[in-house]
């Protein structure tokens, strides 16, 4: 391995490869350090039937043209991994697989020093004038502390370790978390004939198709993806989980709590504690249903305004039972608890979100929770950058479609700093 480079990019997912693509275009010497293989998280933390939730036209690597396939179809995880691999090969990106960054420190004389472990166990130092952190803020499952109190005979998994209904022991399944992963896994289990219970808090919903197009396209027209954190009506919106929708099927489909209930899924409120084999629940179910309906209405109205403003002769809204609002969510209540043994629940799947592992960064680069400090794409230390995290520049930063622009901006900043040095 090189002993020094201008830039070290940490991890070769879509964000790291986007940064590398733009650094390569500017002929900036760099290396991409990947702990596993290109797209490792997509390989190891997705279930068998997983599909992206962004349509094909929003799921391209930098410089990749549309391939002529139905632009509103959705890629499987394996198809997306193949795109990432093709991108690295096409651009000749300097990826070093099975190479783990153990630590990054800022040297007194300026450059960063990275301690790097290679594929054969050897450890060496690498100096870099800049570091791009692309290791992801959504790859370490978050599980509530009270999960440790669930009886040992109940198998516990996460959205990252679940693979298929057939891999679970016989019996009922409790899915905890009602965002994208939770509703998709609950739906898959119900369609496979499993007895499913879904415990959820309030999560928004995005209708999959509306007025002849994928809703994501109308939201693009409306400027939804370009919205910055500062322009949100409520700052708390930046922490909301990913809204309910699905890329499963030829053109994906809408998913709602109501349609899951129609499939036989038993809906529950948010878990708050475990006592003697019983999970105690908040009575938040009606509010969760109402919130999903409310966000869906808001997004349809946003799409309608954008269509009208652009003068587009779009078709009328097509029927979508999964996007029909509940007639009286205030009448829906969760039981105060669910007894795992009495309900024959043998598996619990936690889909309660993810965090990131940034223990390799210097203390000055993270806050007291271990989350990287940043001002936009720039980190708290000169020469440190972040990419692939939500809300770095706008709402797009946290999705596949946003890393191209952010990677270009980082490469521009790096090039300017190298000229000044």
N, C-alpha and C positions, 0 to 999 in steps of 0.2 A: 504494500500500500504506500501511497505517497506519504512523506513525512510532513508536508505542508501544502496547503491549497488556499486559494482565495476564499472559497466558500465551501462549507460542509452542510449538506441537507440531511436532516435526520428523518428517515423512513420513506420508503418508496410506495406510498399509496397514491391516490389521484392528486393530492395536494403537492406532495414531494416531487412527483414527476412533472407536474405543471411548472413548479419553480425551476426544475432542472431544464425543461424545454426552453424557457425564456432565458435562463443563464447561458445555455448553449448557443442560442441565437445571437447573444451579445458577445460570444467567445470569451466568457468569463470562466476561468479554471475552477472546477468544482468536483465534488464527489457526493453521491447519494448513498448513505449508509442505512441498509435495511436489515433489521434483526432476523427476518425470515426470508420470504420470497416476495417478489413484487406483488402488491395487493394482499399481503398476509392476512390482515383482518377480514377481508372479504372471503378468504379461503377457510378460515378457522372459526369465525364467529357469526355464521349465517346458517339458517336451517335449510334442509334439502330443497324445498320448493320456493325458496326466497326469490323475489323479483324486485328490481329497483322500483321506487315510487315516482321517479322522474321519467317521463317518456324519452324515447330514443333521441329525439332532437335536443334534449337537455342533458344527455348522458354521453357526451363526446369528450375525447381528450384534446388538448390544444393542437390546432392545425389539422384535425381530423374532419374531413367533409362528411356530409350526410351520405349514407351508403345506398340510398334508394329504397330501403325497406320501409314499411309502414312507419312513418315518423311518430305516430301515436302509440306504437307498441312498446313493450317494456322488456328490458334485458334481464336474463337470469344472472345469478351471481357468477356462474362460470363464463357466460358471455362477456360480462363486464371485466372479469379478470383477463380474458383473452384480449380485450381492447387495451387494457393497461400494459400487458406484455408486448403487444404489437406496437404501442406507442414508444415504449422504451427501446425496442429493437429498431424501429423506423428512424428515430432521431439519434440513435447511437448514444443513449444517455449513459453516463458513467456510474452505473449502479453496482454497489458491492453488496451482494446478498449474504445472508447469515453472518452479518457483521453488526454487533451490538454496541451502541454508545453507552458506556457505563457512567461517564460523568463529563460535564462541560464546566470549565472554569475560566474566568477572565484573568489573564496574566497581567502583571503590573506593567509590562512593556507594551501592552496593547492587544496582541492577538489572543484568540481563544485557544485553550489547550483541551483537546478531547482525549479521554482515555477510551480506547476502542478494543473490543474483544473480537478476534477473527473467527472464522468457521472451524478452525482446528484448535481453538483454546488459547492461542497466543494473544497477549495483550501488548498494545503499543500506544504511543502518543501520536496525536495528529494535531498540528497547528493550523488554525483557520482564521482569516481576517474577519469573516462574518459567518454566522450560523443561522440557518433557516430551520425552525422547529415545525415539522410537519407530521409529528407523531400522533396527532389526533386527540381531541378532547372527549371523544365518545367511544372509548374502547375498553374501559374497565367497568364491568357491571356494578351498579350500586344496589345493595341489598340492605333493608332495614335491620337494625341490631336485633330486634325481637325475633328475627328468623331463626336464631340459634335456639329458641325455646320450642320450636316445632318438634314433635316426637321424631325420634331417629328413624322409625320405620317408614316415614313419609319421605319419598325421594324429592330432593330439591334441585332445580335447574334454573338457568337464566335464559334470556333470549339468545345469549352467545353460546350456550351449551346444548340447547334443545335442537334436535335434528328432524324428528318425524313422529307421528302418532305411534307407529309400530315400535319405537324404541322405549316407550313408556310402559311401566308395569300395568297389569289389568287394574281397572278401577277408575274412579273419577279423577278429574284434574282441576285444580284451582289455578287460574291465571291471574296474577296480580299486576295491574297496570293496564290502562285503557287507551294508550297512545297507539301509534302505528303498529309496532311489533305485537303488542298485547291483543288488539282486535284481530289482527291477521292470524296469529297462532290460535286464538280461541275459535275463529271461524274454521280453520283447517281441522282442528280437533273435533268440532261439532259435525262437520261434513264427513268425518271418518267414523262417526257413530259413537264417539266418546261422550260421557257425561261431563259437561263442562260448567264450571262456575267462574265468573269473571268479576273481580273486585276492582273498582275503578274510582278515580277522582274525576274532576272536570277537565275534559279535553275537547278541543275544537274539532270540527269536521270539515273537510273539503270534498265537495261533490267531484266525482271523477270526470264525467263528461257533461257539458252544458252547452246548449245551443249549437250543437254540431262540432264542437272542438273539445279537446282536453282542457279542463279548467285551468291547468297551469299556464296554458297559452293565453287565455284571457287575462289571467293575473299578471302575466308578463306585459301585456298591452297596457294594463292599468298602472304599471309602475310598482306593483306590489313587491317584486324581488329587489328593486333598487331602494326600497325604504330603509333609512338609517335608524339606528337605535334612538337618536335624538328626536326623530320625528314621530315616534310612537306615541299614541294618546296616553298610554300608561307604561312607564318603564318596566313594570313587572312582565309585560308581554314578551320581553326578550328572553325570559326564562321558561315560557310555556313549552310543554312537550310537543313533539311533532303531531300534527293533526291526523285524525283518522281518515285513511284512504287506502287503496290497495292497487298494486300493479299486477296482480294475478289475473289471468285471462287475456284474450287477444288484445284488448284495449283497457285492461284494468277494470275496476268497478268501485262503486261507493260502498262504504261500510259504516254502519251506525249501530249504536247500542240496541235500537229497536229491532233491526233486522237480525242481530245476533240472538235476541230474545225469541224472535220468531223461529229461529233454527233450533231452539231448545236450550240455549245457554241461560243459566241462572245468573241474573245480574245482582251484584252486591255493592255495598258502599265501600269506602276507603278503609283498609285495615289500620288499626291503631295500636294493637297489643296482642299478645298471645298468653292465654291462661289455661293451663291444664288440658291441652289438646284442642282448645277452642280459640278461634281467631275473633277478636272483638272488632266490631265494625262501626264506623260513623254512619249516620243516616244521611248520606250525601248523594244517594242515587238519583233522586228526582232532580236535584240541582245539576248533576252531571249530564243527564239527558237534556235538560233545558239549555245548558251551556253549549253542547254540541249543536243543537238546533239553531241557537242564536248566531254562532259563528258561521254556520252554513248559510244562513239568510244574509248576513253581512257580506260574505264573499260573493254570493250571487248578485247582490245589488252593486257591488264594486265592478263586477264583470259587465253588468248591464250598462252602467254609466260609461265604461270604457268603450263598449260597442257603439253606443249612441254618439259619443264624442268623436269617434273615428269614422262615423258614417258608414259602418259596415252593415250590409244587409244580411244579418245572421238569421238563421231559422228560429222558430219558436222553441222554447224549452221542451225537451222530450221528457216523458214520464220517467221517474226514477224512484221506485218504492223505497230504496235505501236512504233517500234524502228527504222523505216526507217527515215533517215535524210530528212529534208525539202530541196527541190531542189534549193531554192533561198531565204533564210531568209532575205537578205538585201532588198528584195522587199516588205516585210511585215511591215506595219506601223500602229500605234495606232492613233485613232482620238485624238485631243487635249483635249477633254473633253467628258463626258457623262452626259446628262441631265436626272436625275432620273425620273422626272414626265413624260417627253416626251417618255422615254423608258419603261414606266409602271413598274418601279422597285419599289416594295413594301417591299423588304427585302434586307438587307446587312449582309453578314456573314463574319466576320473578322477571317481569318486564318493566321494572321500575327505574329505568334510565341507566346512563353510563357516565363515567367520569374519565379522566385521563391520568396517566402515570408520568409525572414530570420530575421524579426523584433524581434524575441525572442532571437537572439544571442547577446552577448556583443559587443559594438562598436569596440573593438580591433580585433574582429573576421571577420569583413566585410570591404570591401572597400567603397569608397565614393558613390558608386551606390547601396550599400546594398548587393552586391554579396559576398559570403564567400571567404576569402583569404585562399589559400592553397599552399602547396608544395607537389604535388602528393596527396596521401591520407591524409596526415597530415594537420591539420589546422594551423592557426597562433598562437594558444595557445597550450602549452604542454597538451597532453591528449585529444585534440579535433581532430576528424577524420571526413572525408567526404566520402560518397559512393553513387553511382548512378548518379554522375554528368559526363558530357562529358569530355573526355581527362584528367582524373585524373592520370591514368597510360598509357593508350593508347586509340585508337579509340573505343575499346570495352567497355570502362568504362561506356559510356552513353547508352548502350543497355542492354537488358535482359541477353544476353549471357556473359556479362562482370562482373556482380556483384558477381559471385561465386569466381573467382580468387581474386578480390579486397576484398571481405569479409574475405577470408582466410588470406590475407596479413594483414588486420587490426587486426584480432584476434591474429596473431603471434606477432604483435607489442605491442598490449595491454598486452599479456601474458608476454613478455619480460619486459615491464615497471613495471608490478606488482611485478615481481621477484626482480627488482632493488629497488623498494620502501621500 
